[in-house]
Amino acid sequence: MKITGTRIAVNARDAKAVDLWLSRGRVFFSAISDSKQRVLDLSGFLILPGLINAHDHLELNLFPRLGRAIYPNATAWAEDIHYAYKSSIEEQRAVPKRARFRWGATKNLLSGVTTVAQHNALPSAANRENLPIRVLTRYGWAHSLHFCRDWHERFQATPEKFPFFIHAAEGTDEAARKEIDILNRGGALTPSTVLVHGVGIGRKQLKWVEDGGCSLVWCPSSNHFTLGCSLDREILNARVPIALGTDSALTAKGDLLDELHVAHNAVPAERLYDMVTCMAARILKLPPGYGEIRYGGPADLLVMRDDGLTPAETLLRASPQLVIVRGRIELVSADFPLSDPGELFEDAFPLQVENRGTYFLRNPIKPLIDETRHISGREPRLAGKQLHHDA
């Protein structure tokens, strides 16, 4: 496919007019010989690299937000919701995990995400092949110190070239702060370590995190919901690479676009752009080309309307018009100027999303809605948003 008439993002501040050729899931800036090549004129649009969500629990995105207080730490939150919302949790878990993984991937696709880091066990290989986005597979993980007693063995078993994810210092009390002390004593604060949340990191702990070369994943809306606060400026301004993540619908406000708007209260647009593109790719140790648009890189692209703003400003003000993963169009907005979405892919499955509008997906969505509705007895809400299938 040849894409013409558009600007492409060079970085958070700059974009340039250039034609793209997509072939075998890769991006090129010169013509590729193909007599049947489709030409897509995207005049008036801006192309960004597909976004990277550095932290999600894909199977937990049909859940409502659960919690009835501000908690001192994530352990207190988890223990409370399993007691207070037992029936709601059982109802959601009745939906097969296979289906819930697809819902989590769909949530990400709708917000322009093309790669996501799953925390918890991966979907099976067969299930991953049916997902519309990429799911990180080369990583190690432990849920947390409290809920994963073998965390140190898991850390040691993770190759240095892979990231190791762990929820840590997810709280505001001494117990949360001491988690960094325990990780430090265990030799687990390294350049491969990715601390998720980190709200309770104190000044002493922050120096250990900096000196160890660790990274952080920031989930501000989730933090504010459970803890009443998020990362303070000292941490945000420290020598620590930070990416943005959504967490799951159990605590987050919505999807990655929602999270960007929450984070913008504390961080400039240009840095947020990096947190969901090149910095996220670096922290997740993705191959070269992810989180940017480069010759020979993956053809994972987000297309938004071009109002002459910078890529970072566009990301905060516009909405996805097309999402391309592995060189294939996986999503197109009903607002995209086409008489028939079938011009872009053979089958187009409509999905109306509350406060977002209607999108057409490559993957069939109606069977997923029907299955979920049949099991739960109600219309599904995805990351807090009501869905409707336009037949």
N, C-alpha and C positions, 0 to 999 in steps of 0.2 A: 504494500500500500504506500502511495505517495501522499504526503500531507503538505499542502501549499497554502500561502496567503496568511500565515500566522506569525506571531512572535513566540519565541521559546525562552524560558527562564535560563539565564546564565548563572545567576546566584540570587540572593534575597533582594538585591537592589536593581539588578540589570536584566534586560531581555533584549533579544535581537531578532530581526526578521530573517528567517532562513527556512528552506524547505527540508522536510524529513522524508526518509524512506524507511519503512519498517519491513524487515524480512527475517524470517525464522526466529522471531521473538527478539530481534535486536534493532538498534537505531543506527542509521547511517545518514551522512550528509551529502552523499553523491548518488547519482542514478544507479539503480539496479535493473539490469535487463530482465524484463518480464512483459511479454506481449499482452497478458491478461491483467496487468497491474491496475488496481483501483486507484483513482485520484480523488482525494477528499479535500475540498476547499474549505479551510477554516478561517477565512478572512473575518476579522473582528473578534478573534479568540486568542487567548494566551495559553500556552502549554507549559505546565509545570511537571517536575518529576512526580511520579506516584508517591503518595504520602506513606510514611512508615509509622505504625503504631507500636511503640516499644513495650507496651504492657496491656494485655487483655486476658480475660478468662472467657474464651469463646463460648463455652457451654452455659454461661450464666447470664445471657443477655435478654432472655424473656422475663426474668425476674423483675418485680417492682423494687424500688429502693426500700431497704429494710433497716430499721433502726428507730429508736424512740428516745434517744438522749444524745448528749455529747459524751463520748467515752474517753477514758484516760489512755487506752491503747486498743489495738486491733483485736487482741485476745478477748478483752472484755466485751467488745462489740460482737464477735463471733459467738461467744458463749450465750450472750443475751438473745440474739436473733434465733438461735436454734431452739431456745426455750419459748420465746414469745411468738414466733411465727412458724411454728412447726408444721401446721397444716398447709400454709402457703408454700413452704419449701418442698413439702412432699408432692403437692400438686404440680409444681414446675418440674420436679425431677421425674415425674411420670412420663413426660415427653422424652422419647429416646434421645440419648446423647448424640447419636448420629445427626438427628434433626436439629438439635440445639447448636451443634457445631456449625451447621449450615446457616442458621440464623445469625450466629456471631460473625461469620464471614460476610453475610449480607449487610449487617450493620456497618461493618468497616467499608465495604464497597460503596455504600451510599454516601459516605463522607470523603470519598476520594482516596482511601487507603488501598494500596496494592500489596503491601507486605505487613504482616503482623507477628509480634512475638507472643506466643501462647505461654501462659504460666499455668502449670499443671501438666498432666499427661497430654501428649499429642493425639490428634485424631489418627486413626489407622491410615496406612499408606493409601489404601483404596478410597477411603473417605476424603483424604486430602486432594486426590485427583479430581474429585467432584466439586471442590470448592472454587469460587470465582476469583480468589486472591491467593497470594503466596503466604504460606505459614512457615516461619523459621523452624528448621529441623536440627540444626547443628548448635546445640547448647546443653548446658547442665542446669539443674534447678533443685531447689528445696523450697517448700512452701514458706517456712519460717522456723526460727529456733524452737518455738513452743510446739508447733504442730508437726515437726519433722525432726525427730530425735537423731536420725542418722545424717543430719545435714553435713557434718564434717566428712563423712565417707563419700557422700555425693560430691562435695566440693573437690576432694582429692581425686575422684574418678573422672572429673571433667578435664579434657585436654586444655592446655593453656591457650590454644588458638580458638577455643570456643568461649563465649560468654557464660558466666555462671550467675543465675538470677536467684535472689532471695528477698522476700519481704523482710525489711529490717528497720528498726527504730520507727515503727509505725505507731506513734503515740507521743504523748507530751509528758509522761511521768518518768520516774527514775528507772522503772523496769524497761521501758523502751530505750532509754539512753544506754543502759547496761548491755543491750544486745550488740552494740558496736564494740564495747569492751571485750565481750566474749568472742566475737569474730576476730578481733585483733589478736587476742591471746592464742587463737587457733590458727593464726597465720593465714587467715582467709580474706584479708584486705589487700587485694592484688589488682593488677591491670585487667584481669579477666572478670573481676567481681563487679556485678551490677546490683546495687542496692535499690530496691523498689520502695518508694515513699521517703524514708529518711527524715521525717519531720522532727524526731526527737534527738537528732544529732546535736550535741553540745560543742562548745568551742574546742575542748580537748579532743573530742572524737573527730571533729572536722579535720584537725591537723593529721590524724592518723589516716583518714580517708584520702586526703590530698596526697600525703607522702606515699601511700600505697598505690596510687594511680587508679583508684576505683572510679566507677561511674555511678550516676544516679538516674532513676526514672521518676519523673514528677507527675503526680495525678491530682491536680489541685481540687477539682470539684469533689472527688472522693474524700480527700483529706478534710475539707471543710464540712462535709456532711457528717462524718464519723467523729472527727477530732475538734472541729470548730476553728481550725487554722491549717496552714500548710507551710511550705518551706519559707523561712525568713530570709531577709535580704543578704545576711552574712553567708548563708549557704548558697543562695542563687548567684552571688558574686564571687564565690570561692573558685579555686583552681580545680574544679571538678566538672568533667563533661556531663551534661544533663540532656536527656531526651524526654519527650512528652509521651504519656500513655493515658489510656482511657480508664483502666481498671474495668470492672464489669458493671452491669446495670444494678447490681445489688447496692452500690453506693455512689456511682457516678451520675452526673447530670444527663449524659447522653452519649454521643459519639465523639470522634476526634475534632470535628468542627466546633461542637459545643465546648470541648475542652480548650481549644485554642482561644475562644472568646473569654473564658474564665481566666486563663493564664495571662491574657493580655492586660489584665488589671495590674499585673506586677512586672511584666517583661515586655520590651519593645517588639514590634512586629518582625523586624529582621532576625532577631535571635530566635523567635518562635518558629520562623520558617526553617532555620537550621535544625531546630530541635525535632522537626518531623521529616527532615530530609537527610542532609549530609551528616549531621551529628548523630542522628539515630542510626544511620548505616554504619558509622564508625563504632558506636557502642555495641551494636549487635554483631560486629565483625562480619558484615556482609561482603561479598566479592566486589571488586572495583566496578563502578558504574551505577551502583544503587544510590538513591538519594540525589541523583543529578541526571542531566541529559548529556550524554557524551557518545562519541563515535564508538560503535561496537558494544555499547552498554545495553542493559535490558530495556525493552520497549514497554516499560511500565509508566504510563503517562496520565496526567490529570488535565483536562481541558476546561477552562473557565472563560467567561466573557472578558474581553479586554477593553477596559475603560481608560487605558493609558497610564494606569498606576504601576507601581513596582510589583514584582511577583509576591513579595511579602504582604503588601497592602491588598492585593487582589485576593490572596488566600483568606484574609479576614473579612472581606466584604462581598465576595461572590460565592456562588454555589456550583457544584459539579455539573458540567454539561455533557461530558463524555468521560468515561474511565476506560483506559486501555491497559490490559494485563497480558504480558507475554506476546504483545503485538496484536492481540484480539480485542475488539471492542466488547466490553462486558456490560456496560451501562450507558444509556443515553437518556437525557432529560426530555420530558415532553415539551419543554420550552425550546429545544434545539430546532433550528429551522429546517424541518423535513416534512414532506407531505406524508411520508410513511416510514416509520422506524425500521421496517423491513429492508430499507435501502442499505442499512448498516450491518444487520445480521439477519439470517434466514428466519428465525422465529423471534418474536419480541413479546415478552411477558410483562404486562403492566403492573405496577405497584404504586399505590398512592400512599404517601408518608405524611403524617400529621405535621403541619407547619413547614413542610419542605416541598410539597408538590408531587407530581407523578413522574415516575421513571419507568423505562423499559429495560428489562434485564434479559441477558442471553439465556440464563438458566431458568427452567420452569419454576415459578413461585407458587402457583395455585395449589399443587399437591401438598406442598409444605404447609401452606396456610390451612388447608382442609384437615391434614393430619393433626396439626397442633390444636385446631379448634375442636376436633372430635375428642381428643384426649382431655383437654382442659375444660371444655364446655363453654369457652368464651373466645372472643376475638383476640388474637395475639397482639401484644404491645412489645415493640422491639426497642430496647434502650429507652423505655418510657414513652415511645411514640406510637400512637394508634396507626394500624395498617389497614388498607383496604385494597382488595384485588379488583381492578376494573375489568370485568369480563369482556 
